[in-house]
Amino acid sequence: MTSSLPESLTFRPATPDDAEAVAELLRATETALRGRSTVSASDLLDTWRFIDLTNASWIVLDEDELIAGGMLITMREHGDFWGVVRPDAKGRGIGTALLDRAEEAARAAGKPGLHAGTMAEDRDAAALLTARGYRDVRHYFTMVIDLEEAPQPAWPDGIRGDTVSYDEAEAFKDALDEAFEDEWGWEPMSFEEWKRLRLDATSTDLGLWFVARDGDELAAVARCESGRWGGGWVGAIGVRPAWRRRGLGLALLHHAFAEFHRRGERTVRLGVDTQNPTSATRLYERAGMRVESEDVVFEREL
């Protein structure tokens, strides 16, 4: 652990009651780097469902003022860490101390390595990680569209768009896992865990879980949310390999956009791996989306 921190600093685990203060910290930091931010307390609370807050989250207080924080997700083979230090609090060893804690917690969880995410504009974070032996391994875009009108999906012959029923949830998950099986870092959850964290979450609205049906088969699926990250959010969308290159992805995306528009959402976002093996970024550009921001994932074996 870093031993040269100012005595005025206190580290403690986050609690749900901290969500608004942490969201304010993130908004201030992202705005300083990017000129804008859409994060809300509800966005954080949704993410925190996947985190052991007691053992894998840290907020940093200077006296009573929150100036930094970090979280570690341990659901995949490698730990996934994200930390942030308010710009005017940098240079005091706080980022190093958060990284120390994340690495220690990842080791305690039996993780062979750690992924650390940063905003592409955060040169200080990149320098810290590089100095610690991390390497840049992946880039992700957040893409956005402003919906002036509802698009009309062009479905291939024999395919129709629909929502999924609760009883079809396992088939929906299986279709999504198959669509993502070649994605970097994709590690399917058990159905029981996925059901608890996704299907049965209080925020889940199956009216925004879409499918492309080919007879009795789910050819493509999309899991979406409203009021997330500044508007509508496409959490995951995938086409099963046997149905690719037929326009299903674009049609399903337009189908989702149309429902968001009907509900009054005029901005929709999603995240995408820039090295996605199915060239998803080009698909989203054809759908009218544009790159809004970029994040970088660094990796180190522990």
PABA-55037 format. One record per residue (C-alpha): residue in one letter; x, y, z; residue number from 1. Coordinates in pm, whole numbers, plus 50000, padded with zeros to 5 digits. Example, Ala and Ser with C-alpha at 12.3 -4.5 7.8 and 13.67 -1.06 7.14 Angstrom:
+---+-------+-------+-------+-----+
: r :    px :    py :    pz :   k :
+---+-------+-------+-------+-----+
: A : 51230 : 49550 : 50780 :   1 :
: S : 51367 : 49894 : 50714 :   2 :
+---+-------+-------+-------+-----+
This chain:
+---+-------+-------+-------+-----+
: r :    px :    py :    pz :   k :
+---+-------+-------+-------+-----+
: M : 50000 : 50000 : 50000 :   1 :
: T : 50107 : 50358 : 49938 :   2 :
: S : 50230 : 50507 : 50268 :   3 :
: S : 50287 : 50872 : 50172 :   4 :
: L : 49927 : 50986 : 50150 :   5 :
: P : 49820 : 51306 : 50327 :   6 :
: E : 49684 : 51238 : 50676 :   7 :
: S : 49361 : 51423 : 50594 :   8 :
: L : 49252 : 51148 : 50353 :   9 :
: T : 49013 : 50868 : 50449 :  10 :
: F : 48939 : 50556 : 50243 :  11 :
: R : 48621 : 50359 : 50301 :  12 :
: P : 48382 : 50134 : 50104 :  13 :
: A : 48104 : 50294 : 49906 :  14 :
: T : 47742 : 50246 : 50006 :  15 :
: P : 47425 : 50306 : 49804 :  16 :
: D : 47384 : 50631 : 49996 :  17 :
: D : 47702 : 50757 : 49826 :  18 :
: A : 47565 : 50719 : 49473 :  19 :
: E : 47470 : 51083 : 49419 :  20 :
: A : 47800 : 51215 : 49555 :  21 :
: V : 48000 : 50971 : 49342 :  22 :
: A : 47791 : 51062 : 49037 :  23 :
: E : 47871 : 51428 : 49103 :  24 :
: L : 48241 : 51341 : 49123 :  25 :
: L : 48222 : 51153 : 48793 :  26 :
: R : 48030 : 51435 : 48625 :  27 :
: A : 48288 : 51689 : 48736 :  28 :
: T : 48578 : 51472 : 48619 :  29 :
: E : 48424 : 51377 : 48285 :  30 :
: T : 48316 : 51734 : 48217 :  31 :
: A : 48670 : 51857 : 48285 :  32 :
: L : 48807 : 51605 : 48035 :  33 :
: R : 48528 : 51593 : 47777 :  34 :
: G : 48319 : 51902 : 47828 :  35 :
: R : 48006 : 51702 : 47910 :  36 :
: S : 47871 : 51414 : 48118 :  37 :
: T : 47548 : 51214 : 48137 :  38 :
: V : 47612 : 50996 : 48444 :  39 :
: S : 47348 : 50984 : 48715 :  40 :
: A : 47313 : 50820 : 49055 :  41 :
: S : 47071 : 50566 : 48910 :  42 :
: D : 47333 : 50466 : 48651 :  43 :
: L : 47580 : 50397 : 48930 :  44 :
: L : 47332 : 50204 : 49141 :  45 :
: D : 47258 : 49983 : 48840 :  46 :
: T : 47631 : 49914 : 48793 :  47 :
: W : 47689 : 49860 : 49165 :  48 :
: R : 47458 : 49558 : 49158 :  49 :
: F : 47753 : 49373 : 49003 :  50 :
: I : 48001 : 49478 : 49273 :  51 :
: D : 48080 : 49361 : 49624 :  52 :
: L : 48075 : 49715 : 49764 :  53 :
: T : 48210 : 49612 : 50103 :  54 :
: N : 48526 : 49451 : 49969 :  55 :
: A : 48573 : 49594 : 49620 :  56 :
: S : 48481 : 49961 : 49626 :  57 :
: W : 48659 : 50263 : 49770 :  58 :
: I : 48572 : 50626 : 49810 :  59 :
: V : 48829 : 50881 : 49919 :  60 :
: L : 48740 : 51170 : 50149 :  61 :
: D : 48951 : 51474 : 50224 :  62 :
: E : 48803 : 51571 : 50557 :  63 :
: D : 48434 : 51534 : 50458 :  64 :
: E : 48476 : 51607 : 50086 :  65 :
: L : 48462 : 51320 : 49835 :  66 :
: I : 48753 : 51360 : 49593 :  67 :
: A : 48812 : 51014 : 49442 :  68 :
: G : 48671 : 50666 : 49411 :  69 :
: G : 48718 : 50326 : 49254 :  70 :
: M : 48537 : 49997 : 49203 :  71 :
: L : 48634 : 49643 : 49110 :  72 :
: I : 48412 : 49388 : 48935 :  73 :
: T : 48524 : 49029 : 48991 :  74 :
: M : 48270 : 48841 : 48779 :  75 :
: R : 48507 : 48758 : 48492 :  76 :
: E : 48843 : 48581 : 48472 :  77 :
: H : 49029 : 48910 : 48517 :  78 :
: G : 48923 : 49178 : 48758 :  79 :
: D : 48775 : 49491 : 48601 :  80 :
: F : 48870 : 49817 : 48775 :  81 :
: W : 48767 : 50177 : 48722 :  82 :
: G : 48900 : 50461 : 48933 :  83 :
: V : 48866 : 50837 : 48917 :  84 :
: V : 49038 : 51125 : 49094 :  85 :
: R : 48898 : 51476 : 49081 :  86 :
: P : 49130 : 51687 : 48863 :  87 :
: D : 49222 : 51931 : 49139 :  88 :
: A : 49313 : 51640 : 49371 :  89 :
: K : 49566 : 51477 : 49140 :  90 :
: G : 49935 : 51457 : 49224 :  91 :
: R : 49879 : 51340 : 49582 :  92 :
: G : 49922 : 50964 : 49531 :  93 :
: I : 49549 : 50889 : 49539 :  94 :
: G : 49533 : 50714 : 49203 :  95 :
: T : 49824 : 50492 : 49301 :  96 :
: A : 49657 : 50409 : 49632 :  97 :
: L : 49332 : 50313 : 49459 :  98 :
: L : 49521 : 50093 : 49214 :  99 :
: D : 49707 : 49928 : 49504 : 100 :
: R : 49377 : 49841 : 49667 : 101 :
: A : 49224 : 49712 : 49344 : 102 :
: E : 49522 : 49485 : 49274 : 103 :
: E : 49517 : 49351 : 49630 : 104 :
: A : 49142 : 49282 : 49610 : 105 :
: A : 49181 : 49114 : 49269 : 106 :
: R : 49453 : 48887 : 49407 : 107 :
: A : 49236 : 48805 : 49707 : 108 :
: A : 48959 : 48707 : 49465 : 109 :
: G : 49199 : 48473 : 49282 : 110 :
: K : 49222 : 48682 : 48966 : 111 :
: P : 49529 : 48626 : 48746 : 112 :
: G : 49521 : 48980 : 48611 : 113 :
: L : 49351 : 49315 : 48619 : 114 :
: H : 49182 : 49527 : 48353 : 115 :
: A : 49177 : 49898 : 48431 : 116 :
: G : 48952 : 50132 : 48236 : 117 :
: T : 49012 : 50502 : 48173 : 118 :
: M : 48874 : 50780 : 47961 : 119 :
: A : 49088 : 50817 : 47650 : 120 :
: E : 49148 : 51183 : 47739 : 121 :
: D : 49290 : 51099 : 48084 : 122 :
: R : 49662 : 51113 : 48012 : 123 :
: D : 49749 : 51107 : 48383 : 124 :
: A : 49570 : 50773 : 48434 : 125 :
: A : 49734 : 50628 : 48122 : 126 :
: A : 50078 : 50737 : 48246 : 127 :
: L : 50019 : 50585 : 48589 : 128 :
: L : 49904 : 50253 : 48445 : 129 :
: T : 50187 : 50235 : 48192 : 130 :
: A : 50443 : 50304 : 48464 : 131 :
: R : 50294 : 50016 : 48665 : 132 :
: G : 50343 : 49771 : 48378 : 133 :
: Y : 49994 : 49786 : 48228 : 134 :
: R : 49950 : 49780 : 47853 : 135 :
: D : 49679 : 49926 : 47633 : 136 :
: V : 49473 : 49627 : 47512 : 137 :
: R : 49128 : 49752 : 47406 : 138 :
: H : 48935 : 50062 : 47309 : 139 :
: Y : 48561 : 50116 : 47339 : 140 :
: F : 48337 : 50379 : 47185 : 141 :
: T : 48018 : 50519 : 47326 : 142 :
: M : 47802 : 50591 : 47024 : 143 :
: V : 47492 : 50810 : 47016 : 144 :
: I : 47201 : 50901 : 46793 : 145 :
: D : 46952 : 51187 : 46820 : 146 :
: L : 46612 : 51066 : 46707 : 147 :
: E : 46428 : 51335 : 46518 : 148 :
: E : 46179 : 51076 : 46396 : 149 :
: A : 46113 : 50705 : 46442 : 150 :
: P : 46301 : 50490 : 46188 : 151 :
: Q : 46116 : 50219 : 45999 : 152 :
: P : 46297 : 49883 : 46025 : 153 :
: A : 46342 : 49690 : 45700 : 154 :
: W : 46299 : 49326 : 45802 : 155 :
: P : 46430 : 49045 : 45578 : 156 :
: D : 46164 : 48811 : 45440 : 157 :
: G : 46029 : 48577 : 45706 : 158 :
: I : 46167 : 48781 : 45999 : 159 :
: R : 45960 : 48992 : 46236 : 160 :
: G : 46045 : 49212 : 46531 : 161 :
: D : 45893 : 49148 : 46869 : 162 :
: T : 45950 : 49172 : 47243 : 163 :
: V : 46046 : 48873 : 47456 : 164 :
: S : 45826 : 48709 : 47717 : 165 :
: Y : 45943 : 48618 : 48067 : 166 :
: D : 45907 : 48247 : 47982 : 167 :
: E : 46149 : 48291 : 47689 : 168 :
: A : 46423 : 48441 : 47905 : 169 :
: E : 46655 : 48142 : 47893 : 170 :
: A : 46629 : 48122 : 47513 : 171 :
: F : 46696 : 48497 : 47498 : 172 :
: K : 47011 : 48455 : 47710 : 173 :
: D : 47129 : 48158 : 47504 : 174 :
: A : 47087 : 48358 : 47182 : 175 :
: L : 47281 : 48651 : 47328 : 176 :
: D : 47561 : 48425 : 47451 : 177 :
: E : 47589 : 48264 : 47107 : 178 :
: A : 47598 : 48604 : 46937 : 179 :
: F : 47876 : 48725 : 47171 : 180 :
: E : 48082 : 48406 : 47197 : 181 :
: D : 48372 : 48550 : 46990 : 182 :
: E : 48377 : 48885 : 47173 : 183 :
: W : 48693 : 48978 : 47365 : 184 :
: G : 48644 : 48902 : 47733 : 185 :
: W : 48293 : 48759 : 47696 : 186 :
: E : 48220 : 48517 : 47978 : 187 :
: P : 47858 : 48403 : 48007 : 188 :
: M : 47695 : 48400 : 48349 : 189 :
: S : 47497 : 48103 : 48471 : 190 :
: F : 47128 : 48140 : 48399 : 191 :
: E : 47052 : 48168 : 48772 : 192 :
: E : 47299 : 48454 : 48818 : 193 :
: W : 47185 : 48629 : 48501 : 194 :
: K : 46821 : 48591 : 48605 : 195 :
: R : 46894 : 48753 : 48941 : 196 :
: L : 47106 : 49039 : 48807 : 197 :
: R : 46931 : 49109 : 48476 : 198 :
: L : 46591 : 48952 : 48432 : 199 :
: D : 46458 : 49007 : 48785 : 200 :
: A : 46617 : 49349 : 48841 : 201 :
: T : 46362 : 49608 : 48948 : 202 :
: S : 46467 : 49831 : 48656 : 203 :
: T : 46409 : 49563 : 48391 : 204 :
: D : 46135 : 49642 : 48138 : 205 :
: L : 46073 : 49349 : 47903 : 206 :
: G : 45898 : 49592 : 47671 : 207 :
: L : 46253 : 49704 : 47584 : 208 :
: W : 46397 : 49354 : 47535 : 209 :
: F : 46361 : 49296 : 47162 : 210 :
: V : 46394 : 48990 : 46939 : 211 :
: A : 46399 : 48915 : 46569 : 212 :
: R : 46189 : 48602 : 46518 : 213 :
: D : 46239 : 48353 : 46239 : 214 :
: G : 45951 : 48117 : 46302 : 215 :
: D : 46015 : 47969 : 46645 : 216 :
: E : 46382 : 48076 : 46649 : 217 :
: L : 46525 : 48388 : 46810 : 218 :
: A : 46758 : 48500 : 46532 : 219 :
: A : 46873 : 48821 : 46702 : 220 :
: V : 46817 : 48985 : 47040 : 221 :
: A : 46861 : 49327 : 47202 : 222 :
: R : 46845 : 49418 : 47571 : 223 :
: C : 46765 : 49788 : 47617 : 224 :
: E : 46687 : 50027 : 47902 : 225 :
: S : 46518 : 50365 : 47929 : 226 :
: G : 46650 : 50657 : 48131 : 227 :
: R : 47003 : 50519 : 48143 : 228 :
: W : 47325 : 50716 : 48074 : 229 :
: G : 47137 : 51021 : 47956 : 230 :
: G : 46860 : 50862 : 47751 : 231 :
: G : 46780 : 50529 : 47593 : 232 :
: W : 47053 : 50265 : 47629 : 233 :
: V : 47118 : 49956 : 47417 : 234 :
: G : 47289 : 49734 : 47673 : 235 :
: A : 47351 : 49445 : 47434 : 236 :
: I : 47251 : 49358 : 47080 : 237 :
: G : 47357 : 49052 : 46885 : 238 :
: V : 47272 : 48841 : 46582 : 239 :
: R : 47326 : 48466 : 46596 : 240 :
: P : 47589 : 48351 : 46341 : 241 :
: A : 47345 : 48159 : 46118 : 242 :
: W : 47141 : 48477 : 46056 : 243 :
: R : 47421 : 48727 : 45995 : 244 :
: R : 47472 : 48939 : 45683 : 245 :
: R : 47099 : 48963 : 45619 : 246 :
: G : 47031 : 49303 : 45773 : 247 :
: L : 46886 : 49176 : 46101 : 248 :
: G : 47117 : 49382 : 46319 : 249 :
: L : 47021 : 49708 : 46150 : 250 :
: A : 46653 : 49620 : 46147 : 251 :
: L : 46653 : 49526 : 46515 : 252 :
: L : 46840 : 49843 : 46608 : 253 :
: H : 46587 : 50054 : 46415 : 254 :
: H : 46308 : 49858 : 46584 : 255 :
: A : 46454 : 49955 : 46923 : 256 :
: F : 46500 : 50318 : 46816 : 257 :
: A : 46136 : 50336 : 46708 : 258 :
: E : 46017 : 50217 : 47049 : 259 :
: F : 46243 : 50462 : 47229 : 260 :
: H : 46105 : 50741 : 47010 : 261 :
: R : 45748 : 50631 : 47086 : 262 :
: R : 45829 : 50654 : 47457 : 263 :
: G : 45967 : 51005 : 47421 : 264 :
: E : 46340 : 50918 : 47435 : 265 :
: R : 46515 : 51132 : 47175 : 266 :
: T : 46874 : 51027 : 47248 : 267 :
: V : 47000 : 50666 : 47244 : 268 :
: R : 47348 : 50540 : 47324 : 269 :
: L : 47540 : 50214 : 47328 : 270 :
: G : 47894 : 50093 : 47391 : 271 :
: V : 48100 : 49901 : 47137 : 272 :
: D : 48441 : 49737 : 47122 : 273 :
: T : 48631 : 49912 : 46841 : 274 :
: Q : 48782 : 49573 : 46747 : 275 :
: N : 48448 : 49392 : 46747 : 276 :
: P : 48481 : 49085 : 46521 : 277 :
: T : 48145 : 49151 : 46353 : 278 :
: S : 48234 : 49511 : 46255 : 279 :
: A : 47956 : 49642 : 46479 : 280 :
: T : 48087 : 49999 : 46469 : 281 :
: R : 48013 : 50022 : 46096 : 282 :
: L : 47665 : 49880 : 46155 : 283 :
: Y : 47591 : 50149 : 46413 : 284 :
: E : 47720 : 50419 : 46180 : 285 :
: R : 47483 : 50291 : 45908 : 286 :
: A : 47204 : 50320 : 46164 : 287 :
: G : 47287 : 50689 : 46201 : 288 :
: M : 47494 : 50675 : 46519 : 289 :
: R : 47815 : 50869 : 46577 : 290 :
: V : 48108 : 50829 : 46816 : 291 :
: E : 48060 : 51041 : 47127 : 292 :
: S : 48349 : 50928 : 47348 : 293 :
: E : 48626 : 50670 : 47380 : 294 :
: D : 48748 : 50464 : 47674 : 295 :
: V : 49066 : 50258 : 47700 : 296 :
: V : 49123 : 49930 : 47883 : 297 :
: F : 49471 : 49855 : 48016 : 298 :
: E : 49577 : 49508 : 48130 : 299 :
: R : 49838 : 49364 : 48364 : 300 :
: E : 49901 : 49014 : 48488 : 301 :
: L : 49918 : 49002 : 48867 : 302 :
+---+-------+-------+-------+-----+
